[in-house]
Amino acid sequence: MTAFFLNVLGIACALGRDVDQVATALFADDAPRGVAVTDAVTGAATSLGLVPGALPSLDDMPVELRGRNNQLLRLALAPLRNAVAEVVARHGADRVAVVLGSSTSGVGESEDAHRYFQAHGTWPEAFHYRQQEMGTPAMFVATELGLRGPAHVISTACSSSAKAMASAARLLKAGMADAVITGGADSLCRFTVAGFSALGSVSVARCNPFSANRNGINIGEGAALFLMTREPGPVHLAGWGETSDAHHMSAPDPDGKGAERAIRDALARAGIAASDIDYVNLHGTATPQNDAMEAGAVQRTLGVDVPCSSTKPLTGHALGAAGAIEAALCWIALARNPDRRLPTHWWDGVADPALAPIRLVRPGERADAPLRHALSQSFAFGGSNAALILGVG
C-alpha cells in the first residue's frame, strides 16, 4: 500500500504567517485569535480573517503571475523551498507536480482593474487577464520553483484544496510524480464578501458555529502548502473520501448523506475504525443549514464522544483554501503538539436543541493520549464533499 507523507508544511492565515505563529494562536485558551473586525476590504466594518502584515512583493514576476493569491503562496512556500530543491536534485524538475485548490484566483485584481478602466478608459499596466484564470496559482508555484511536472488547480468551492490533496495522492499512486506541492490559496476581495452577504450568509461579529444563535460566516483568506512524497515524514495522508450529492446550488443536502459517505470512504481508505479518530476539524461554517447537516453526519458516523471543533472563528472561511488550511491545523495538532492540546471550539455555548449533539472542545481541553488520527471535513456549494484523515505513526 502506497503511503502519502506530508513532509513539510507552510501556512499563512489569520492566525499567523508561519507554523509556529499559527500553532501558538491555535492553542491559545484564554480568548480566540485571528478573525477581527475591519473595514479594510469593503469599507464597512465586518469580521474577516485577514493574513497579518505585509505580503511578499511579486515585482520580479511576470505581470500575469502577480496578485494577492500568489503573494500568499510565496509566503507559504518559504519553508518548503529547501526540501523541494532536494527532491528536484534527486528526481528532476519534471517529476515534481503542483496540485492546488482555489476559488477566487485573481478576482481581486480584476476588481481593481475594472475600477481603473471605468475611471480612465484603459486597463492598468499592472493588470493581465491571466491573473484571474483559475490555473494561475499552480503556474505561479511551478514558475517560482522551476518545476516541469503536472500543474493544475481544482476549483470546487469550499472543498477545492481538500480535493487537491486527494488528487495529489493519486498522482503519486499512479507514478506520475515523485513529489507534489499541494494545498491551496484564496485571498479576500470585495466580490466574495459581497456575494456571501447577498446570500444572507455573513456575520458581522465573529462567527458562532453550532450555536442556537449562529447567523453566518466570516470570510477569510490564506494559503497552506504541503510537500507530499512517498518518503517517510511526520504526518501522512491516511485516507480521503470524496462525494458529490448535487442537492442544491448553494444549500447542503439536509440529510447529510453525501457528507456521511465521504467520511465513511475516508475511514475505509485509511483502514481504521471510527473510534480511531482522535479529533475532528469540522467544516463548521456557522450557517443554519451546514451546521445542522454536519452535526447529524458526524454523530451517525463517529458517535458523540470524539472531540470536535470548527476553527473558522479563528481563520475565517478561507473558501477554496479552507480544506488545506484546516488540514494544516490537523497536521499541527498531530506533529507540533507535545502537550496533546485540542483546538478550542469558540462559540457562545448556547446549544441548539435542534442539532444532533456532538462533543465540542472546551478551552484548555487536552487529549488523554497523543493524537494519532485527525479528520478534516470540507462541504462545498453544489454538494461537493471531501473528508481527509491525517495520521502519525
C-alpha positions in Angstrom: 0.0 0.0 0.0 1.4 3.4 -1.0 1.9 5.9 1.8 1.4 9.6 1.2 3.6 11.6 3.6 3.1 15.3 4.3 6.8 16.1 4.8 6.8 19.8 5.2 4.1 22.4 5.9 3.9 26.1 5.1 0.9 28.2 6.2 -0.3 31.8 6.3 -3.7 32.6 7.6 -5.4 35.0 10.1 -3.7 33.1 12.9 -0.2 33.9 11.7 2.4 33.8 8.9 4.2 30.5 9.7 3.7 27.2 11.5 5.0 28.5 14.9 2.8 31.6 14.9 -0.3 29.6 13.8 0.3 26.9 16.4 0.6 29.4 19.3 -2.6 31.2 18.3 -4.5 27.9 17.6 -3.9 26.5 21.1 -4.4 29.8 23.0 -7.1 29.0 25.5 -7.8 32.5 27.0 -9.5 34.1 24.0 -9.9 33.4 20.3 -7.2 34.9 18.0 -7.3 35.6 14.3 -10.6 36.9 12.9 -11.1 40.6 13.7 -13.4 43.5 12.8 -12.0 45.5 9.9 -13.2 47.8 7.1 -10.1 47.2 5.0 -11.8 45.1 2.3 -15.3 46.5 1.8 -15.1 49.9 3.6 -17.8 48.6 6.0 -16.8 47.2 9.4 -17.1 43.4 9.5 -15.3 40.4 11.0 -12.8 39.0 8.5 -9.8 36.6 8.6 -7.0 38.7 7.1 -3.4 37.5 7.0 -1.5 39.9 9.2 1.4 42.0 7.9 2.7 42.9 4.5 2.9 40.2 1.9 6.0 39.5 -0.2 6.4 41.6 -3.4 6.0 39.9 -6.8 7.6 42.7 -8.8 10.2 40.1 -10.0 7.4 38.0 -11.6 5.7 38.5 -15.0 2.6 40.7 -14.7 0.2 37.7 -15.3 1.6 36.0 -12.2 1.2 39.0 -9.8 -1.7 39.1 -7.4 -2.6 38.6 -3.7 -3.3 34.9 -4.1 0.3 34.4 -5.4 1.7 36.7 -2.7 0.1 34.4 -0.1 1.6 31.4 -1.9 5.1 32.9 -1.9 4.8 33.4 1.8 3.6 29.9 2.5 6.3 28.4 0.1 9.2 29.7 2.3 9.6 26.6 4.5 9.2 24.2 1.5 12.0 25.6 -0.7 15.0 23.6 0.6 13.1 20.4 0.6 11.7 20.9 -2.9 15.2 21.7 -4.1 16.5 18.4 -2.7 13.6 16.5 -4.3 14.3 18.2 -7.7 18.0 17.3 -7.4 17.1 13.6 -6.8 14.3 13.1 -9.2 14.3 16.0 -11.7 12.0 19.0 -12.1 9.7 17.1 -14.4 8.9 14.6 -11.6 7.6 17.3 -9.1 3.9 18.2 -9.6 1.8 21.1 -8.3 -1.9 20.5 -7.4 -3.7 23.3 -5.6 -7.2 24.4 -4.8 -8.6 27.9 -5.2 -12.0 29.6 -5.7 -11.0 33.2 -6.4 -7.6 33.2 -8.1 -7.2 36.8 -9.2 -10.7 38.1 -8.8 -9.4 41.0 -6.6 -7.0 42.1 -9.2 -9.9 42.1 -11.8 -12.0 44.2 -9.5 -9.2 46.8 -9.2 -8.7 46.8 -13.0 -12.3 47.3 -13.7 -12.5 50.3 -11.4 -9.4 51.8 -13.1 -11.0 51.2 -16.5 -14.2 52.9 -15.5 -12.2 55.9 -14.3 -9.6 56.1 -17.1 -11.0 54.2 -20.1 -7.9 52.0 -20.3 -6.6 48.9 -18.4 -3.9 49.5 -15.9 -0.4 48.3 -16.8 -0.3 46.1 -13.7 -3.3 44.0 -14.9 -3.3 41.0 -17.2 -6.4 38.9 -17.8 -4.4 35.7 -16.9 -4.3 36.9 -13.3 -7.9 35.8 -12.9 -7.5 32.4 -14.6 -8.1 29.6 -12.2 -4.9 27.8 -13.1 -2.7 30.7 -12.4 -1.8 29.7 -8.8 -0.3 26.4 -10.0 1.5 28.2 -12.8 3.0 30.6 -10.3 4.3 27.9 -8.0 5.8 25.9 -10.9 7.4 29.0 -12.2 8.7 30.1 -8.8 10.4 26.8 -8.2 11.3 25.9 -11.8 9.1 22.8 -11.8 8.1 21.0 -15.0 5.7 18.3 -13.7 1.9 18.3 -13.9 0.5 21.5 -12.6 -3.2 22.3 -12.1 -5.8 23.9 -9.9 -9.0 22.3 -8.6 -11.9 24.7 -8.0 -14.9 23.1 -6.3 -15.7 26.0 -3.9 -15.1 25.2 -0.2 -13.8 21.7 -0.9 -11.2 22.8 -3.5 -7.9 22.3 -1.6 -9.1 19.2 0.2 -9.8 17.6 -3.1 -6.5 18.9 -4.4 -4.7 16.9 -1.7 -6.6 13.8 -2.7 -5.7 14.4 -6.3 -2.0 14.8 -5.3 -2.0 11.4 -3.6 -3.5 9.9 -6.8 -0.7 11.3 -8.9 1.9 9.7 -6.6 0.0 6.4 -6.6 -0.2 6.4 -10.4 3.6 7.0 -10.6 3.1 10.3 -12.5 5.2 12.2 -9.9 7.7 11.6 -7.1 6.6 14.6 -5.1 3.7 17.0 -5.2 3.4 20.5 -3.8 -0.3 20.5 -2.8 -2.7 22.7 -0.8 -4.4 25.9 -1.7 -4.8 29.6 -1.6 -7.6 32.2 -1.6 -7.5 35.9 -1.0 -10.1 38.3 0.3 -11.8 40.7 -2.1 -15.0 42.6 -2.3 -16.6 40.1 -4.7 -16.5 37.2 -2.2 -17.7 39.3 0.8 -20.5 40.9 -1.2 -21.5 37.6 -2.8 -21.9 35.8 0.5 -23.6 38.9 2.0 -26.2 38.7 -0.8 -27.0 35.2 0.3 -27.5 36.4 3.8 -24.7 34.2 5.0 -22.2 36.7 6.5 -21.9 37.5 10.2 -20.7 41.0 11.2 -19.5 39.6 14.5 -17.1 36.6 15.0 -19.0 33.5 13.7 -20.7 31.2 16.2 -20.7 27.7 14.8 -23.3 25.1 16.2 -24.9 27.7 18.4 -28.6 28.4 18.6 -27.6 32.0 17.9 -25.4 31.3 14.8 -26.1 33.6 11.9 -23.4 33.2 9.3 -19.8 33.0 8.3 -16.7 35.2 8.5 -14.8 35.3 5.2 -11.1 34.7 5.5 -8.0 34.2 3.4 -4.7 32.3 3.4 -2.6 29.6 1.9 -1.4 26.2 3.1 1.1 24.1 1.2 2.5 20.6 1.8 5.3 18.8 0.2 3.7 15.3 -0.3 6.0 12.4 -1.1 6.3 8.7 -0.6 9.3 9.3 1.7 8.6 9.0 5.5 7.6 12.2 7.2 6.0 13.4 10.4 2.4 13.1 9.1 0.7 11.1 6.4 -2.5 11.4 4.5 -4.0 8.2 5.7 -7.3 8.4 3.8 -9.8 10.5 1.9 -13.3 10.4 0.7 -15.0 12.5 -2.0 -18.7 12.7 -2.9 -21.0 14.9 -4.9 -24.6 14.8 -3.9 -25.7 17.8 -6.2 -28.6 18.5 -3.9 -28.7 22.3 -4.5 -26.5 25.1 -6.0 -25.7 26.6 -2.5 -27.5 24.6 0.2 -26.3 21.3 1.6 -28.4 18.1 1.5 -30.2 18.4 4.8 -29.9 14.6 5.3 -26.1 14.9 5.0 -25.9 11.6 3.1 -23.0 12.9 0.8 -21.1 14.2 3.8 -21.6 10.9 5.7 -20.5 8.8 2.7 -17.3 11.0 2.3 -16.4 10.3 6.0 -17.1 6.6 5.7 -15.0 6.4 2.5 -12.1 8.2 4.2 -12.2 5.7 7.1 -12.3 2.8 4.8 -9.4 4.0 2.7 -7.4 4.7 5.9 -8.2 1.2 7.1 -9.3 2.4 10.6 -12.5 2.4 12.7 -14.5 5.5 13.6 -13.2 5.0 17.2 -9.6 5.6 16.0 -10.3 9.3 15.1 -8.9 11.4 17.9 -10.1 14.8 16.7 -12.4 16.3 14.0 -11.9 19.6 12.4 -15.5 20.5 11.4 -16.5 22.4 8.3 -18.5 24.4 10.8 -19.5 27.5 8.8 -22.0 28.8 11.5 -24.8 28.8 8.9 -28.1 27.2 9.9 -28.2 24.6 7.2 -24.5 23.5 7.2 -24.2 23.0 10.9 -27.4 21.1 11.1 -26.4 18.8 8.3 -22.8 18.3 9.6 -23.8 17.6 13.2 -26.0 14.7 12.1 -23.4 13.3 9.7 -20.7 13.4 12.4 -23.0 11.8 15.0 -24.0 9.0 12.7 -20.5 8.1 11.5 -18.3 8.9 14.6 -20.7 8.9 17.6 -20.9 11.5 20.3 -17.5 11.1 22.1 -14.9 12.3 19.6 -13.6 15.8 20.2 -14.7 18.3 17.5 -14.2 21.9 16.8 -14.7 24.4 14.0 -11.6 26.7 13.6 -13.4 29.1 11.3 -14.0 31.6 14.2 -10.2 31.8 14.2 -9.3 31.7 10.5 -12.5 32.8 8.9 -13.8 30.7 6.0 -10.9 30.7 3.5 -13.2 29.3 0.8 -11.0 27.3 -1.7 -8.1 27.3 0.7 -10.1 26.2 3.7 -9.6 22.5 3.2 -5.8 22.8 3.1 -5.6 25.3 6.0 -7.8 23.1 8.2 -5.7 20.0 7.2 -2.7 22.1 8.2 -4.2 22.7 11.6 -4.7 19.0 12.0 -1.1 18.5 10.9 0.0 20.9 13.7 -2.2 19.1 16.3 -0.6 15.8 15.3 3.0 16.8 14.8 3.6 20.0 16.8 1.7 19.3 19.9 3.6 17.7 22.8 1.1 18.8 25.3 -1.8 17.0 23.5 -3.8 20.2 23.3 -7.1 20.2 21.3 -8.1 23.2 19.1 -10.9 25.0 21.0 -14.4 25.3 19.6 -15.0 29.0 20.2 -18.7 29.8 20.5 -21.2 31.3 22.9 -22.0 27.9 24.5 -25.7 28.1 23.7 -26.5 24.7 22.2 -29.2 24.4 19.5 -31.6 21.7 20.6 -32.5 21.0 17.0 -28.9 19.8 16.2 -27.7 16.3 16.8 -25.4 16.5 19.9 -21.6 16.2 19.3 -18.7 16.8 21.6 -17.3 20.4 21.1 -13.8 21.1 22.5 -13.7 23.4 25.6 -10.9 25.9 26.2 -7.8 24.2 27.6 -9.0 20.7 26.9 -6.3 18.1 26.2 -6.4 14.6 24.8 -5.8 11.7 27.1 -3.1 10.3 24.9 -1.0 11.6 21.9 -3.2 12.2 18.9 -2.8 9.6 16.1 -5.6 10.4 13.6 -7.4 13.6 12.8 -10.3 14.1 10.4 -10.8 17.3 8.4 -14.1 17.9 6.7 -15.0 20.2 3.8 -18.5 20.5 2.4 -19.0 22.9 -0.5 -21.7 24.5 -2.6 -23.2 22.1 -5.2 -22.8 19.2 -2.8 -19.0 18.7 -3.4 -17.8 17.0 -0.2 -14.4 15.9 0.9 -13.0 14.3 4.1 -9.3 13.9 4.8 -7.8 11.7 7.5 -4.3 12.6 8.6 -2.3 10.3 10.8 1.0 9.7 12.5 2.9 6.5 13.2 
